[in-house]
């Protein structure tokens, strides 16, 4: 089940594509310039640390555990079928000397068919897990970007950027960092919608 394990690793390392610029209309800021901010004003540009969001977002933690459990069951079922087929092969090999030519041909054809079915079953499991991964990626992206849009409109932001080692942002001041606020907001929204337990007290530490 190497393919299943690789697919699971891809889910555990899933990243949110927040690098896209999110533009928001804000009538209250229409008269402001972009050259600086006065005391008490909210910046028009902010960033989040995507790794921290992924690490502390309760939704992803729950979904990851669900996928791990589903993968475990898949691997167990595949292992059971594989062991069953191997037992049939071993039994055939032990008794082949006492079988007629027609019996040998019939058993070998049956075993080949079962081997082919097992390979098809493995491919089906892998495709199913990849589909689950793709679905999780989309749901995760939709949830985060939907929240960021609402957060941006509420706080007068025009752009929210992803800031990590893979982004094009080489430096950003701490005053532009909204990561902790976003994590808190995402988890509160998740708890309200899904009825889950509250996030740990340190869920916003990076």
Rosetta blueprint (number, residue, H / E / L):
1 X L
2 X H
3 X H
4 X H
5 X H
6 X H
7 X H
8 X H
9 X H
10 X H
11 X H
12 X H
13 X L
14 X L
15 X L
16 X L
17 X L
18 X L
19 X L
20 X L
21 X L
22 X L
23 X L
24 X L
25 X L
26 X L
27 X H
28 X H
29 X H
30 X L
31 X L
32 X L
33 X L
34 X L
35 X L
36 X L
37 X L
38 X L
39 X L
40 X L
41 X L
42 X L
43 X L
44 X L
45 X E
46 X E
47 X E
48 X E
49 X L
50 X H
51 X H
52 X H
53 X H
54 X H
55 X H
56 X H
57 X L
58 X H
59 X H
60 X H
61 X H
62 X H
63 X H
64 X H
65 X H
66 X H
67 X H
68 X H
69 X H
70 X H
71 X H
72 X H
73 X H
74 X H
75 X H
76 X H
77 X H
78 X H
79 X H
80 X H
81 X H
82 X H
83 X H
84 X H
85 X H
86 X H
87 X H
88 X H
89 X H
90 X H
91 X H
92 X H
93 X H
94 X H
95 X H
96 X H
97 X H
98 X H
99 X L
100 X L
101 X H
102 X H
103 X H
104 X H
105 X H
106 X H
107 X H
108 X H
109 X H
110 X H
111 X H
112 X H
113 X H
114 X H
115 X H
116 X H
117 X H
118 X H
119 X H
120 X H
121 X H
122 X H
123 X H
124 X H
125 X H
126 X H
127 X H
128 X H
129 X H
130 X H
131 X H
132 X H
133 X H
134 X H
135 X H
136 X H
137 X H
138 X H
139 X H
140 X H
141 X H
142 X H
143 X H
144 X H
145 X H
146 X H
147 X H
148 X H
149 X H
150 X H
151 X H
152 X H
153 X H
154 X H
155 X H
156 X L
157 X L
158 X L
159 X E
160 X E
161 X E
162 X E
163 X L
164 X L
165 X L
166 X L
167 X L
168 X L
169 X L
170 X L
171 X L
172 X L
173 X L
174 X H
175 X H
176 X H
177 X E
178 X L
179 X H
180 X H
181 X H
182 X H
183 X H
184 X H
185 X H
186 X H
187 X H
188 X H
189 X H
190 X H
191 X H
192 X H
193 X H
194 X H
195 X L
196 X L
197 X L
198 X L
199 X L
200 X L
201 X L
202 X L
203 X L
204 X L
205 X L
206 X L
